[in-house]
Amino acid sequence: MAMEVTQVLLSAQAVDSTVRKHAEETLKQFQEQNLPGFLLSLSAELASEEKPVDSRKLAGLILKNALDAKEQHRKYELVQRWLSLDVAVKSQIKACLLQILSSTVTDARSTASQVIAKVAGIELPQKQWPELIGSLLSNVHQVPPHVKQATLETLGYMCEEVGPEVVEQDQVNKILTAVVQGMNANEGNIEVRLAATRALYNALGFAQANFSNDMERDYIMRVVCEATLSPDLKIRQAAYECLVSIGSTYYEKLAPYIQDIFNITSKAVREDEEPVALQAIEFWSSICDEEIDILEEYGGDFTADSDVPCYYFIKQALPALVPMLLETLLKQEEDQDQDEGAWNLAMAGGTCLGLVARTVGDDIVPLVMPFIEENITKADWRQREGATYAFGSILEGPSPDKLTPIVNVALNFMLTALTKDPSSHVKDTTAWTLGRIFEFLHGSTIETPIITPANCQQIITVLLQSMNDAPNVAEKACGALYFLAQGYEDVGSTSPLTPFFQEIVRSLLNVTHREDAGESRLRTAAYETLNEVVRCSTEETARLVLELVQVIMTELHKTLEAQKLSSDEREKQSELQGLLCGSATVHEEAMLSIGALAYATGPNFAKYMQDFYKYLEMGLQNFEEYQVCAVTVGVVGDICRALEDKILPYCDGIMTQLLKDLSSNQLHRSVKPPIFSCFGDIALAIGENFEKYLMYAMPMLQSAAELSAHTSGVDDEMIEYTNLLRNGILEAYSGIFQGFKNSPKTQLLIPYAPHILQFLDSIYMEKDMDDVVMKTAIGVLGDLADTLGSNAGSLIQQSLSSKDFLNECLSSDDHLIKESAEWARLAISRAISV
């Protein structure tokens, strides 16, 4: 059945696109016409030592992609396809793959390791290929080091692919024994030791029982700590990655080792190469994350027999940990503020310091203040920037009482630094720190205001002036202004920003027109800030907000013209893409501005609707750039809330486009939940006029509901998406029921009620709703009762779980869920008593 594929695989990597496309087409046809033969040919190619490395690597890659995909439903199809193949074919492929682990070609071994793991991920949960782990373990005792290395690598990948529940404990013990032996210092071969250390990282999730046994745990910890001292950089780095994972997976078992870990990590941070030092800091960041979670969940009040004790490792380590982190702040790189993806010792140290501040609160302040005071005025920019970074890092965690007096002293100094410091680095970090001050220490909940009538004008003047600085500084200044505006969100009818409103808006619009606004996310930041300033504005500036609508419409018009213009000049492809990406985000941000403006102007927005509608329609049609589409859908919701029934004349067009988007198989899945929510917004706005859309919208909601009801056996990311989808569907139902309330047409909804109750039953039974869905779901139960009255009463009484669901929500700790449930209980009791 196998066929000679070497030449086709080499041609598929050719420089000449005609040759390449022809080869890709040949492979595609072979796969479609004879899948078993295709997979056998690929495994034979990968296994053959005479073949060129390039064709073997590609054969392995295609084989791997035939077993797995990122998209959940595609992955499911591929798994089913493999399981339904003839057993003899699968056995032949698997035998081939295992044989490749002895190949002398590194790339072939490594590719085979990954493919074996993918097959294991499909077959082991189905109780197939039971001999796999045994045959891999017998390989570990092979003499040639390269076979040992490949086998350990395979075991590592396999642990990544299958869940701990799939492998029997005695096999887990054998895997861990093999891996830990391979890590041992007396293992002479560096490649073997590295593969073993990386494999342990993936196997840690399987080691629950082993970490509960003192002797086994001590042994594993000793081997990991010894590996952090290996002469080989990659082994040291991999060993620290294991430590980081142990820190978060087995936090409650760390107490006996924490002092030793502190000693080796602090030595690594001070003396080792950057990749290792970064992981050593990451260990302490992960301990902070654990303790922050525990303290948040339990609110800091532990009884002696608490199930999840907090060991206060960070609090105990403070006197030594903080000085170590402060030292790293002075190890900046020259151009780190220009590079968005930069990550280095100073940034890792500052991030960890911020987590420490959130873990221990006030206790960190006296440990950091002397460093700030000593360095903030030094001649070397590194010392000034490090001091500023230290200050910005500790602003979240400690109490306002502790921080406000310090900030009041520092504010003036920082405003001066932002305009006058010769170093762009220092300005960048100063603007960031000001943003953090306004984010955490300014707003209606803070007793002592930091921004007063005396300094408000100076602060705004400095921030607007900094918007003309280098893009990275200007972007941080926009961010600071964003939080400044946000802090005045609840001020009532007069805002301290009113006198400056016009000047702020003009400055932000100027920023969006800067030649270099594409750098450092500057244009996006300016639009985000503009939206926030508008959102937090008061009645006093309503007239100015209306004028702004026209300005933003013109901006939208320009970006869309730019898109049209460039599509005719396809040969300028590379420039064009730069422009399009730029203009896609501008389009997105300008759309968001319109949403914010509609929110701020309310029914007055109606006079712009005719002009704006064409942009709205273009945004809804643009599902290739799904972010633009998603944002536009959100803006429809804003406009519905602003215009209420005045949106009616535009609803046919909007609903047609939304239904079209949902039926397209090219629509990105993330846009579906907001489209469903949008149905609810439209129904709420136009009430019983939604009648003509019911026959289209309801079947779509029903089929999506069925899909999202059952999630068994999927990963966390999929559960998260499913919850977004459920929430969108429920928001649609909620809007539709509320929209029809008190109308003679409510009886049109009665036929849909049983399906909705069945949906609520099934998601309750699945037990994987998040709090947001729970609140919306119990709300829908209430809406159903409230709108349909006695027609719903008997259905709700027959429903399998609505009583249990209601009781669970009534006793929830989340006050929003509880409130919704109280209301639902009232509505249901009215419906039942009628």
N, C-alpha and C positions, 0 to 999 in steps of 0.2 A: 504493500500500500504506500510505502514511503517513496518520495520522489527526490531527485537531485535538485536542491534549491540554492546551492552555493552562489551561483552566478546571479540569480535573481536578488538574493539578499545583498550582494555587493553592489548591484546596479541600483538598489533602493537607497544607497547612500552616495550615489554619484553626484558630482557637482552639476552636471548638465540636467536641467529640470525635465526635459523631454524623456531622457533615459530613466530618470528617477520616477516620474509619474507612471510610465509604462510598467516598470517593475512593481510599483505599489498596486497597480490595477491587477497584475498577474497574481500577486499574493492574495489579494482580496477575493478574486474569482476562485482560486484554489481552496481558500477557506470556506467559501459559501457552497462549493460543489462537493467537497469531500473533507469534512472537518476531521475525522479520525486520521486520514492519510496526512493531512496538513500538520496536525500536532505531532504525529510520529516522525514526519520529515524534519520538523524543527528540533525535536529532542535528539534525533540521530545526528543532526548538524552540530548541535551543541556538544554532543558526546565525542565527536570525531577529532582525534588529536592531529590529523593531517590537515584539517581545514584551517583557513585563515582566521585569525582572532576576530577580525571585524564581522565576518559573517556569523561566527559562533555567538558573539555578543548580541547581535541583532536578533538571531534566532531565539535566544533566551528571553530577550525583552518582549518579543511578540508572544512568546509562550506565556510569560507572566501576565501580559495584558489580556490574554484569552481567559484568565482565571479571576480577574479582579477589575473593578472600576470604582471611581470616586462616587459616581451617581448611584444612589441607593437601589433604584429599581433595575438599573443596568447590571449592577453587581449581582442582584438576585437572579437575573436571567442567566448570567454566566455560570453561577453556581449550579443552577438547575441543569444547564447544558452539560457541564462536566459530569454531574452525577448520573445523567442518562446515557453517557457513553458506554460502549461495550467494555465489560470488565477486563477482557484480555488486552484491549488497546491501552487501558489505563495502567495495567500491570507492567506492560512493556515500557511505557513512558516513565513510570516511577523507577523501574529497575535501571533504566538509562540514566536518570537524574542522579541516583545514588552512586552510580559508577563514576560520574563526573567529579565527585568529591575527591577522587584520587588523582585527578588531572594535574599535570605540572604547570598548566597555564592559569595564573592567578585569576584573570577575568572570568574564565570559564567556570572555575570553582565558585567564585563569588555569585555569579548569575544563577548557577544551579542551586546554591543555598537559598536564594530568595524564592525560586520557583518551587522548591520542595516545601518551603514554609507556606506558600500560598495553597498548594495542594493539601497540606496538613490542615490548614485553616478550614478547608471545605470538608475533608473526610473525617478527621478525628471526632468532631461533634456528632457525626453520623455513625460513630462506632466502626468506621472503616479504617484500613491501614494500621491495624493494631501492632504490627511488628516494627513499625517505623522507629519508635523511640529506642527499642532494644537494639536495632541494627546500628543506629547512630551511636549509642553508648559503646557498642563493641568496637566501633571505629576509633573512639577516643584513646584506646590503648594501643593503636597502631604505632609502628615505629617511625615512619616518615613524618616529620613535623608538619608538612603542608597538609597532610590528610587530617591530622588532629586539629589544625587551625580551621580548616574548612568545616569540619564537623561541629566545632564549638560555635562557629559563625551561624551554622544552620540551626543549632539548638536555640541560639539567641533570637534569630528571626522567627522561629516557630513559636517561642513564648510570646512574641509580639502579636502573632496572628490568632492564637487560640486563648480562650479564657481559662483561668485556673480550675474552674469546675470540670473541665474536660479531661484533665490528666490525673490519674490515680496518685494518691500520696506517696506510695512506695516508688513510683516512677519519678515524682518530683524530687524525692530525696536523692535518687541516683543522679538526676540531672544536676542538682545543686552540688553534689559531691564532685562530679566530673568538672563542673565549671570552676568551683573553688580550688580544686587541685591544679587546674590549668593556670590559675592566677598566682599560685604560690611562688615565692621568691626563688625557690630552687628549680623552677621551670626555666631551663636554659634558653629556650627560643622566644625571642621578643614578640614575634608575630602570634605565637600560640598564646602568650600571656595577654596580649592586647585583645585577641578574639575572645578569650575567656572573660576578661574584665567587662567588655562590651556586652557579652552574653548575660553576665550576672545582672547588669542594668535592666535587661528585659525580663529576667526571671524573678526579680524581687517580688513582683505581685503574687507569685506562686508560693512564697516562703512563709506564709502566715504561721503555719504550725512550727516551722523551724525557728522562727523568731520568738516563739513562745517558750522554746526550750533554752534554758540559760547556757548550757554547754555549747550547743550548736550556734547560738547567736554570738557568743563570745568568739567562737572560731571564725565565723563569717566577718565579724567586725575587725578582728585582728588582721585577717588577710586583706580586707579593703584598706585599712589604715596603712599596712605595709606597702601596698601597691601605690599609695599616694607619694611614697618616697622612692619609687623606681627611678633609675637613671634615664628612662625613656619618657620624653615629654607626653606622647600620646597616651601612654599607660597611666601617667599621673593624672592627666585630664579626665580619662575615662573613670578612674577610681574616684575622683571627686564628684563626677556625675552620679556615680552609685551612692556616694554619701548624701548628696542633695536629695536623691530619691528616698533613701532610708529616712532622712530627716522628716520628710512629709508623710511617708507611708507608715513608719513605725515610731512616730514621735514619742509615744508613751513608754517606749523601751530604751530611751536614750540616756537616762540619768547616769548609769555607771560609766558612760564613755564620754560625757560632754566635756570634761576637763581636758582629756587627751585630744579630743577633736578641736577644742579651742587652740591648744598648743600647735597642732600641725597646720590648722587653717591660718593662724596669724603669721606663722613662718612663711607659708606659701604666699600670702597677700603681700608680705614685705619683700620676699626674696625671689619668688619663682617667676617664670615667664608668664606673660599676660593671660594666655588661654587657661592656665591652671589657676592663676590668682583670681580670675573672674569666677570660676566655679567655686573657689573657696569662699568668696563673698556670697555667692548664690546660696551656699549652705545656710548662712545666717539669715538671708532674706526668706528662705523657705521656713525656717523656724519661726520667724516673725509672723508669716502668713498663718501658720498653724495656731499660734497663740492669739492672734487677732481674732481668728474664727471662733476659738473656744471662748474667749472673753466676751465676744459679741453675743454668742449664742446663750451664754449663761449669765450675761450681765455682770460678771465679776463676783457674784455671790456664790461661793462654793461651800458646800457642807463637807464634813470630813469624808463621807462615803460617796462623794460625787462620782458618777460613772466616767466622766471625761475630765480627769484632773488636769489642771494647768500646772506645769512644773516651774513656770517663771524663769526659764533658762535665760531669757534676754535680760531680765531685771538683774539676775545674779552676775551676768557677764558684763553688765554696763561699764563698770570702771575701766575694764580692759578693752572692751569691744569698741566703745566710742572713739578713744584715741586712735585705734587702728584704722577705723573708717575715716577719721578726719585727715589722717596722713594721705590717704588715697586721693583726696580732693585736690591735692596739689600736683597730681600726675596727669594733668590735662594734655590733650593733643592740640597742636597748633590750629587745625582747621575744623575742630569737631562741631563748631556751631554752624558751619556751612553745609555739613553732610547730614541729611535727615536720618539715615540709618546708622549713624555713628554709635558705637558702644565700646567703651573702654573702661579702664580702672576707675577713673574719676567719676564717670557716670554711674557705674555699678555701685561705687561706694556711697554716692549721694542718694541713690535709690534705696539702698539698704538703710541708710541713716533715716530716711523718711519713714520706712517701715518700723524701724526701732522707735521713732517718735510716736507712731500710732500705737505701738505695743505698750510703751511704758508711760506715755503722757508727760506730765510735768517734770518727772525725774530727769529727763534728758536735758532740760534747759540749762541748769548750772554747769553741765559737763561740756556744753558746746559754746556758751557765751565767751569764755576766755579766749578760745581759738578765734572767734569772730573779732573780738576787740583787738586782739594782737595783730591780725592780718589785714583788716579792712582798709587801712590807710597806707600799707606798704608800697614801696616803689615798684616791685615786681608784679605785673598783672596777674600772675598765677595766684599770688597770695590774696589779692583783692577779690579775684573771681571765686577762689575756693571759699573765702569767708562769706561771700554773698550766697554762694550755693548752699553752704551749711545752714545759713539763716533761712533760706527759702525751703529747705528740706524739712525743717522741724516745725513748720507752721500748722500742720494738721496733726492733731493728737493731744498736745498740751492744751490746757483750758484757756479761754480768752482772758481770764483774770491774770493768768501768769504771763501771757504774751503781750496784751495790750500796752502796758507801760513801756515795754522794750520797743514795740513797733512805733509808739508815739515819738520816742527818741530817734529811732532810725529813719523814719519816713522822709524827713527833710534831707538827710544825708543821701538817701537813695535817689530822690528826685534830682538832686544835683549831679549824682554820678551818672544818671541816665542821660543827662544832656552834656556833661562836661568830661566824663572819663575818656582818656585817649584810646582805651582798648575796646574794640568791638565786642570781644568776649565778655568783658565786664558789663557792658551795656546790655547785651543779650540776657545774661543771667539776672541782672538787676530788673529788667522789664518782666521777666518770668516771676521773680520773687514778688514784685508789686502785684502781679496777677494773683499769686497765692494769698497775699495779704487780703486782697479784696474778696477772694473766694471764701476764705475761712473766717475772717474777722470783721466782715462788714455786711450789714443786713439788719432786718427788723428784729432778729432774735438776739442781737448783741447789745448788752446794756450800755457799754461805754463806746460811743461812736468814734471811729478812727478818722472818718471824713467829716469835717465840720464846715460851717459857712466860711470859717477863716482860711481853710486850706483847699477847699473844693476847686476854686478857679485855678490855683497853681497846679494841682494834680492834672486837671484836664488839659491845661496849656502844655504841660510837659509831655503828656501822652500823645497829643495831636502833633506836637513838634517831632516826637520820635517816629511818627509814621512816615516821615521823610527820610529816615535813616536807612542803613543797609537792610535788605529784605528780611534777614533773620531777626534783626532788632525790631523792625516795623511790625513783623508778624506777632512778636511777643507783646508789643505795645497794644495791638488790636485786642489780643487776648485779655490784657489787663483791663481795657475799657469794657470788654464784654462782661467781666465779673463786677466791674464798677456799676454798670447799668443794672445787672441782675439784682444787686443788693438793694436797689430802689424799687423792686417789683411791687411791694405791698405798701407804698407810701400814701395811698389815698389819692386825693385829687391834685395835690401839688408836688412836683418832684424837683429836687435841687438841680436836676439836669436840664430843666426846661429852658433857662436862659441860654444854655450852650447848645441846645438841640440842633439848631440850623448849622452851626459851625461844625459840630461833630459829624452830621450827615454829609456835609460838603467834603470834609477831610476824608471820610471813609470812601466816598465815591471817587475822589481823586486817587486814592490808593489803588482802586480797581483798574484805573487807567494807566498806572505806571508801566513803563516798558518792561520792567523786570518783575511784574506782579506774578509771573508764573513760578518764580523761585520761592523756596521755603513755604509753600502753601499760602503765600501772602494774599492772593486775590480771594481765595476761599475764606481765609480768616477775616478779611475786611467785610465780606458779605455776611458771614455768620454774626459778626459784631453788629452790623447794620440791622439785621433782623432782630437781634436781642434788644437793641436800643429802641426800635420801633415797638416791640412787644411790651416793653416795660414803660412805654410813654403814657402820658395821662391826657385827659380831655383838653388841657391847655394847648397841646401841640397838634390837635386833631386836624387843623387846617393845613399845617405843614406836612402832615402825613399824607393827606390827600394829594398835595402837589407832588409828593415823592412818587406816588403811583405812576404818574405820567413819565417821570424820569426813568423808572425801572422798566416800564413798557418799552421805552425807546432802546434801553440796553438789550432787552430780550430780542427786539427786532434786529438789532445789529448782530448779535451772536448768531441768530438764525440765518441772516443774510450771509454771514461769513461761512456758515455751513453749506449753504446752497452754492455760493460762488466756488468754494473749494472742490465741491463734488464734480465740477466740470473739468477740473485740472488734475485728473487722476494720476498723471505721470509725476506730479510733485508729491508722490505718496508719502515720503518720509516727513517732509515739512508739514504736510497736511495732517498727518496723524498727530503731530505735536499740537497743531492748531485745534484739531477736533477734540483732543483730550482736554485741552485748555477750555475750549468753548463748551464741552459737555459739562464740566464742573461749573462754568459760569452760568450756563443755562439752568443747571440744577439750583445754584445759589440764587439766581434771579427769580426762579420759580418760588423758592422758599420765601424770598422777600415779599412776593405778591401775597403768599399765604399769610405772612405776618401783617401785611398792610390790610388785608381783608379782615383779619382778626381785630385790628385796631380801629378800622373805620365802620365796621358793622354794615347796616343796611345801605349806608351811603355808597358802598362799593358798587351798587347796581349800575351807576352811570358809566362805569368803566367796563362792565361785563361784555358789552358788544365788541369792543376793541380787543379785549383780552381773550375772548372765546377761541379765536383762531390759534393762539399760542397754546391754549389749554389742549385743544384737539391735537396739535402737532406733538405735544408732550406725551399724550396718551397713546399716540400711534408709534412712538419711538421705542418699541420694546427691544431693539438691538442694544441700545444703551439703557439697560434696565434701571440704572439708578435714576435717570431722568424720568422714566416712566413712573417709578415708585414715588418719587417726590411729587410729580404732577397729580398722582392719585391722592396723595395727602393734601395737596392744595385744594382739590375738589371738595374734600371734607371741610377744610377751613372756610371755603366760600359758601358751602351749604349752611354752616353755622352762622355765617355773617348775613346771608341774604334770606334765609328761610324760604318761604314759598315764592319769593321773587326769582328763584333759580329755575322755576318750572319751565319757562320757554326753552331752556338749554338742555333739559333733561333727556329728551329723545336722543340727541347727538351724543351726550355723555354716556348714557346707558348702552347705546349701540356699541360704542367704542370699548367700554369696559367688558361687555359680553364677548366681543370679538377677541380682546386680549386673552380672556380666560380660555377661549377655545383654541388659541394658537399653541402648537406644541413647541414653539420657539421661545415662549415667554419664560423668563428666569423664575424659578420657583419662589424666590423671595418677594415677588410682586403680588403673588396670589392673596396672602392674608390681608394686605392693605386694600385690595380691590373689594374683598368681601366686606370689610369694615365700611368701605365707601358706600356700598349698597345701603347699609344701615343709616349712614349720614344723609343720603338722598331721601330715603323713606321718612326719616324724622323731619326733614325740611318740607317735604311736599305732602305728607300725610296720605289721605286716601287716594290722592292722585297717582300713588305708586301702583294702583291696581293693575294698570296695563302691563307693568313689567313683571308681575308675579309669575306668570306662566313661563317666563324665561329664567328669572333669577332663582326661583325656588328649586327646580330640578338641579341646577348647578350647585346650589348650597347642599342639597341632599347628597349628591354623589361625592362631593368633597368631604361631607361629614362622615360618610361611610368609610372613606379612605383613611380619615384621620382618627377614627375611633379605635382602631387596633394597632398597637405598636409593639407587640411582644417580640423580643429578640432583636431589637435594633439598637444602634449605638446612641450615646448621649447627644451627639450633634443632631441626629435625626429626631430624637425625642424633643429637643429644644425647638426644632422647626415645626414638628407636629403640634406643639403647644401654641406656637404663633398662629398656625393655620386654624386650630380650634377656636382660638380667641377671635380671629377675624370672622369666622362663621357665626359665632355666638353674638358678636357685636352687630352683625347683619340682622339676625333674628330679633335682637333686642330693639334695634331701630325700627324695624318693620312693625313689630307689635305696638311699640309706643306711638308710632306714626298713625296707626289705624284706630287708636283708642278713642272711644266715644263717637265713632263714626258708624253710620248704619251699615257700612260695608264690612264690619269686623267678621261677619259670618264667612266671608271669603277665606279667612285664615284657618277655619276649623279643620278642613281636610289635612292641613299640614301638621296639626298639633301632635298626632300620635308619633309621627316620624321624629319630631323634635324631642319628645320625651324619651323615645328609644335611644336617640343620640346621647342625651344627658345620662341615661342609664349606663350606656356602654362606656362612656369616658369615666364615669364614676367607678365602674367595675375594674377598669384598667389600672387605677391607682397610680397614675404617673402625671396627674395634672400639676401644673405649678400654681402658685397663689393667684397670679393674674387670671388664669383660666377659671379657677375656682370661683373667684369673685364674679366674673362675667357670667358663668354658668348658673350660679344660684340666682343672679339677677334675671336671667332669661326665664327661669322657672317662675319667678315673681311676675315678670311681664306677661307671661302666658296666662296666668291666673287673673291678672289685673285687667287685661284686655278682653279675654274671652269669658270671664265670669263663670257662671254655672256650667257653661259648655266645657270648660276646662276642668272644673272641679272633679267630676267623676273620673276623667282620664288620669288626673294626677293621683287620685286614690288608688287606681289600678296599677299605677306605674311601679316597677320593681323596687326602685331604690330611692325615689325622691324623698321619702321620709327620712331614711338613714342619712342621705346627702344633706338634707336641711339641718338635721341635728348635729352632724359633724361641723357644718359651717357655723351654727349658732355657738358652738363651744370653741371656735377657732381663737387663737391668740392674736390673729391679724384683725385689727379693729375695722378695717374696710370690708373684709369678708363678713365679719359679724354684723355690720350695719346693713349690708345687702341682704343678709339672711333674715334679719329682723323684719325688714320690709317685705321680703318674700313670704315670710310666715303670715304676716298680716293679710297680704293679698290672697294667699291660699285659703286662709280661714274664712275670708269674705266669700270667696268663690264656692267653697264647700257648703256654707250655711245658706246660700241663696235657695 
